[in-house]
Amino acid sequence: MTVKYYLDKPNGDAVTAVYLFARMGKQTVKVKTGDFIHPRFWNIKPNKDGNHVKGTYSDVVELNYSLDNLRNRVRNAFKKRMEENPAFRFPDFKEDILALLHPAEPKVGKTFLEYYDEYIGSSESHRSPSTLRKYRGIYNHLVNFSEKKKYPLTFEGINMRFFDEMKDYLVKDLKHTDNTVWKTFATLKAFMVWALERDLHQNLSFRKFKAIQREVDTISLTEKELQTLYEKDLSKNPRLGRVRDVFCFACYTGQRYSDLEKLRRSDIKGNVWALRQKKTDSVNRVPLLPQAMAILERYSEDAAPLPVLSNQKMNDYLKELGELAGLDEPTSVTSRRGGERIEDTKPKYDFITMHTARRTFITLSLEKGLRPEIVMRVSGHTNYQTFKKYIKITDRIKEQEMLNVWAMPKPKAEPLPQE
């Protein structure tokens, strides 16, 4: 069987319908796809990528994807028909194609939100608890948005109107920054792809959603601040002492909180941590610096190699620890909310979280001259675009790099003239 597309009026000067032709031998089934296009945007013969729509068309990606997707589904439906009954009448195959173009409503009467809840459940086996919490937070935002804006949530209703109104709600009502809005729509787009792959809808409007992702300010500790924290006498405050040890261990290894939480004694082989990273499920051999080994030694008699608390408690106690250690330099973090620039200035300890440790490791390693590819291997990054978001280019790095590149050799002293 062959599947091709033709225009109803290919030589006309107006928008015309796109038809799908399925042929088996001398038998042909012709079905109107529901798509329309002007002939000047149509490739009579598909190009090398199999695309019928020319690149000058405004929705070229969406329409080419839709046609390619339909062709593949028609072929799969034909294969299924042949497996069930090789002698079936080919003209009857038209009903199968129409069913693909106009699918019945999802069974059991599940709503959009119920399917989103199912999506969260299907993510539990391969997503972190923090990611799942974000998914559930978005679920709550969708419920509140629908109620407040009187917007019914359906798969077909996830269009540009939804995008505009949801974005307006996130920014104006919830006061979300641009990056939080970007993450929300990235999650919703992933859900729509998940639902599309399960034939729950055929709406591709979500592919046009374009939220802005901003470069964010990163907070990291200087070498002096890290040393101050590491050497701080906390014998009278063992609670903060344990928090300090976990945080500093992360600063000296560059690993995520989720990996610290799963650390076992059997993972330590001499001065190497054989880490199976939770996020990537890959093994990373992390060299342990003397400071990291000394921290592990403090808990050698305990059941767990590190006294890791919940991420939320660690973050709360780190602010208390930072204040006690005098990490109070005024620090500004800038973000954007729509067209508004928001600058938040606080003592540095107010911005310290467990994630600060990972940024500190990367920044200090680069300052000390460790090559970026080596830092990436230790921290477990596989993508430079992701890795560079953690880099804080300090004045010290700039000065050192400039000197390395531009420093001129000192001229030799001229001998004094002989009298």
TAMO-V913315 format. One record per residue. N is the residue number from 1. RES is the residue in one letter. SS is DSSP state (A for helix, B for strand, O for the rest). PHI is phi in whole degrees, 0 to 359 (none if undefined). NEAR is the number of other ideal C-beta (glycine too) atoms within 8 Angstrom. Layout:
BEGIN
((N RES SS PHI NEAR) (N RES SS PHI NEAR))
END
This chain:
BEGIN
((1 M O none 7) (2 T B 246 5) (3 V B 233 9) (4 K B 223 7) (5 Y B 243 11) (6 Y B 222 8) (7 L B 272 12) (8 D O 296 8) (9 K O 229 8) (10 P O 293 10) (11 N O 257 4) (12 G O 279 7) (13 D O 239 3) (14 A O 212 6) (15 V B 301 5) (16 T B 224 13) (17 A B 282 9) (18 V B 259 14) (19 Y B 248 12) (20 L B 258 15) (21 F B 245 11) (22 A B 250 14) (23 R B 236 10) (24 M B 226 7) (25 G O 65 5) (26 K O 263 3) (27 Q B 265 8) (28 T B 230 7) (29 V B 243 12) (30 K B 245 7) (31 V B 224 11) (32 K B 283 8) (33 T B 283 12) (34 G B 95 4) (35 D B 265 9) (36 F B 227 6) (37 I B 200 13) (38 H B 282 8) (39 P A 305 12) (40 R A 291 5) (41 F A 262 10) (42 W B 250 12) (43 N O 273 9) (44 I O 301 4) (45 K O 250 4) (46 P O 306 7) (47 N O 287 7) (48 K O 299 3) (49 D O 271 5) (50 G O 81 6) (51 N O 271 10) (52 H O 273 8) (53 V B 265 12) (54 K O 285 9) (55 G O 294 4) (56 T O 281 5) (57 Y O 283 10) (58 S O 297 3) (59 D O 251 6) (60 V A 302 13) (61 V A 295 7) (62 E A 295 10) (63 L A 288 12) (64 N A 299 11) (65 Y A 297 10) (66 S A 298 11) (67 L A 293 14) (68 D A 295 10) (69 N A 296 8) (70 L A 296 12) (71 R A 300 11) (72 N A 295 8) (73 R A 290 9) (74 V A 295 14) (75 R A 298 10) (76 N A 294 8) (77 A A 294 12) (78 F A 294 12) (79 K A 300 8) (80 K A 295 8) (81 R A 300 11) (82 M A 296 9) (83 E A 293 6) (84 E A 283 6) (85 N O 203 6) (86 P O 300 5) (87 A O 261 3) (88 F O 294 10) (89 R O 282 4) (90 F A 300 9) (91 P A 303 7) (92 D A 291 8) (93 F A 294 14) (94 K A 302 9) (95 E A 296 7) (96 D A 296 12) (97 I A 293 14) (98 L A 298 9) (99 A A 293 9) (100 L A 289 11) (101 L A 284 11) (102 H O 229 5) (103 P O 296 8) (104 A O 293 5) (105 E O 301 5) (106 P O 307 8) (107 K A 291 6) (108 V A 69 4) (109 G A 68 6) (110 K O 293 8) (111 T O 271 7) (112 F A 305 10) (113 L A 293 10) (114 E A 293 8) (115 Y A 290 12) (116 Y A 296 11) (117 D A 296 9) (118 E A 295 9) (119 Y A 298 12) (120 I A 299 12) (121 G A 299 7) (122 S A 288 8) (123 S A 269 11) (124 E O 297 8) (125 S O 283 5) (126 H O 227 4) (127 R O 240 8) (128 S O 285 8) (129 P A 304 5) (130 S A 293 8) (131 T A 294 9) (132 L A 296 12) (133 R A 297 8) (134 K A 295 10) (135 Y A 301 13) (136 R A 290 9) (137 G A 298 8) (138 I A 294 11) (139 Y A 303 12) (140 N A 296 8) (141 H A 297 12) (142 L A 296 11) (143 V A 299 9) (144 N A 293 8) (145 F A 299 12) (146 S A 299 11) (147 E A 290 7) (148 K A 288 8) (149 K A 267 8) (150 K O 56 6) (151 Y O 253 9) (152 P O 290 6) (153 L O 267 10) (154 T O 223 7) (155 F O 299 10) (156 E O 288 7) (157 G O 273 10) (158 I O 274 13) (159 N O 231 10) (160 M A 293 7) (161 R A 295 6) (162 F A 301 10) (163 F A 303 11) (164 D A 296 8) (165 E A 287 11) (166 M A 292 11) (167 K A 297 11) (168 D A 299 8) (169 Y A 294 13) (170 L A 296 13) (171 V A 281 12) (172 K A 276 8) (173 D A 271 7) (174 L O 264 8) (175 K O 60 6) (176 H O 283 9) (177 T O 284 10) (178 D A 302 13) (179 N A 291 10) (180 T A 292 9) (181 V A 297 14) (182 W A 299 12) (183 K A 296 9) (184 T A 298 14) (185 F A 288 13) (186 A A 297 9) (187 T A 293 11) (188 L A 296 12) (189 K A 294 11) (190 A A 297 8) (191 F A 295 10) (192 M A 295 13) (193 V A 295 8) (194 W A 304 10) (195 A A 290 12) (196 L A 298 12) (197 E A 294 6) (198 R O 256 6) (199 D O 58 6) (200 L O 276 8) (201 H O 197 9) (202 Q O 231 7) (203 N O 271 11) (204 L O 256 9) (205 S A 299 8) (206 F A 297 11) (207 R A 293 9) (208 K A 273 8) (209 F O 296 9) (210 K O 226 4) (211 A O 268 11) (212 I O 275 8) (213 Q O 254 6) (214 R O 262 10) (215 E O 288 3) (216 V O 257 7) (217 D O 289 7) (218 T O 249 10) (219 I O 255 11) (220 S O 219 11) (221 L O 271 12) (222 T O 284 8) (223 E A 299 8) (224 K A 294 6) (225 E A 295 11) (226 L A 296 13) (227 Q A 296 8) (228 T A 300 11) (229 L A 293 15) (230 Y A 296 9) (231 E A 266 6) (232 K O 298 9) (233 D O 282 5) (234 L O 240 9) (235 S O 297 6) (236 K O 270 4) (237 N O 222 8) (238 P A 300 7) (239 R A 299 7) (240 L A 289 12) (241 G A 297 10) (242 R A 292 10) (243 V A 297 13) (244 R A 301 13) (245 D A 296 13) (246 V A 295 14) (247 F A 297 14) (248 C A 294 14) (249 F A 301 13) (250 A A 293 15) (251 C A 295 13) (252 Y A 270 12) (253 T A 240 13) (254 G O 76 15) (255 Q O 261 13) (256 R O 286 10) (257 Y A 302 11) (258 S A 299 10) (259 D A 278 12) (260 L A 297 13) (261 E A 297 7) (262 K O 263 7) (263 L O 299 12) (264 R O 237 6) (265 R A 298 5) (266 S A 292 4) (267 D A 282 9) (268 I B 269 11) (269 K B 243 6) (270 G O 68 4) (271 N O 251 5) (272 V B 230 10) (273 W B 260 12) (274 A B 276 9) (275 L B 259 13) (276 R B 267 8) (277 Q O 291 13) (278 K O 295 10) (279 K O 289 9) (280 T O 255 7) (281 D O 56 6) (282 S O 239 8) (283 V B 270 7) (284 N B 233 10) (285 R B 269 8) (286 V B 259 11) (287 P B 295 7) (288 L O 259 12) (289 L O 291 8) (290 P A 306 5) (291 Q A 297 9) (292 A A 293 11) (293 M A 296 10) (294 A A 296 8) (295 I A 295 13) (296 L A 298 13) (297 E A 297 7) (298 R A 298 7) (299 Y O 244 12) (300 S O 295 6) (301 E O 266 3) (302 D O 274 7) (303 A O 293 2) (304 A O 257 8) (305 P O 292 9) (306 L O 220 12) (307 P O 276 9) (308 V O 281 10) (309 L O 263 9) (310 S O 297 5) (311 N A 301 8) (312 Q A 296 6) (313 K A 293 8) (314 M A 301 15) (315 N A 296 10) (316 D A 295 8) (317 Y A 289 12) (318 L A 296 15) (319 K A 293 11) (320 E A 295 9) (321 L A 296 15) (322 G A 299 15) (323 E A 295 11) (324 L A 297 9) (325 A O 275 11) (326 G O 79 6) (327 L O 274 14) (328 D O 244 9) (329 E O 300 6) (330 P B 303 8) (331 T B 229 11) (332 S B 248 8) (333 V B 238 10) (334 T B 253 9) (335 S B 221 12) (336 R B 231 12) (337 R B 230 10) (338 G O 66 7) (339 G O 267 3) (340 E B 262 6) (341 R B 266 5) (342 I B 244 9) (343 E B 246 7) (344 D B 248 8) (345 T B 248 7) (346 K B 214 8) (347 P B 300 11) (348 K A 303 14) (349 Y A 298 13) (350 D A 291 9) (351 F A 259 10) (352 I O 283 13) (353 T O 227 7) (354 M A 299 11) (355 H A 291 7) (356 T A 299 13) (357 A A 298 12) (358 R A 296 13) (359 R A 295 13) (360 T A 297 12) (361 F A 301 16) (362 I A 295 16) (363 T A 297 14) (364 L A 292 14) (365 S A 297 12) (366 L A 291 12) (367 E A 301 11) (368 K O 278 6) (369 G O 98 6) (370 L O 291 8) (371 R O 295 6) (372 P A 306 9) (373 E A 294 6) (374 I A 286 9) (375 V A 300 15) (376 M A 297 12) (377 R A 297 8) (378 V A 289 13) (379 S A 285 13) (380 G O 88 15) (381 H O 283 9) (382 T O 249 7) (383 N O 233 6) (384 Y A 293 8) (385 Q A 299 6) (386 T A 286 8) (387 F A 300 14) (388 K A 293 7) (389 K A 292 9) (390 Y A 272 12) (391 I O 281 10) (392 K O 250 10) (393 I O 281 5) (394 T O 278 9) (395 D A 301 5) (396 R A 296 7) (397 I A 298 10) (398 K A 300 9) (399 E A 296 8) (400 Q A 294 10) (401 E A 294 8) (402 M A 298 8) (403 L A 294 8) (404 N A 298 7) (405 V A 274 6) (406 W A 256 6) (407 A O 300 6) (408 M O 265 4) (409 P O 297 4) (410 K O 292 4) (411 P O 292 4) (412 K O 289 4) (413 A O 292 4) (414 E O 285 4) (415 P O 293 4) (416 L O 293 4) (417 P O 296 4) (418 Q O 281 3) (419 E O 279 2))
END
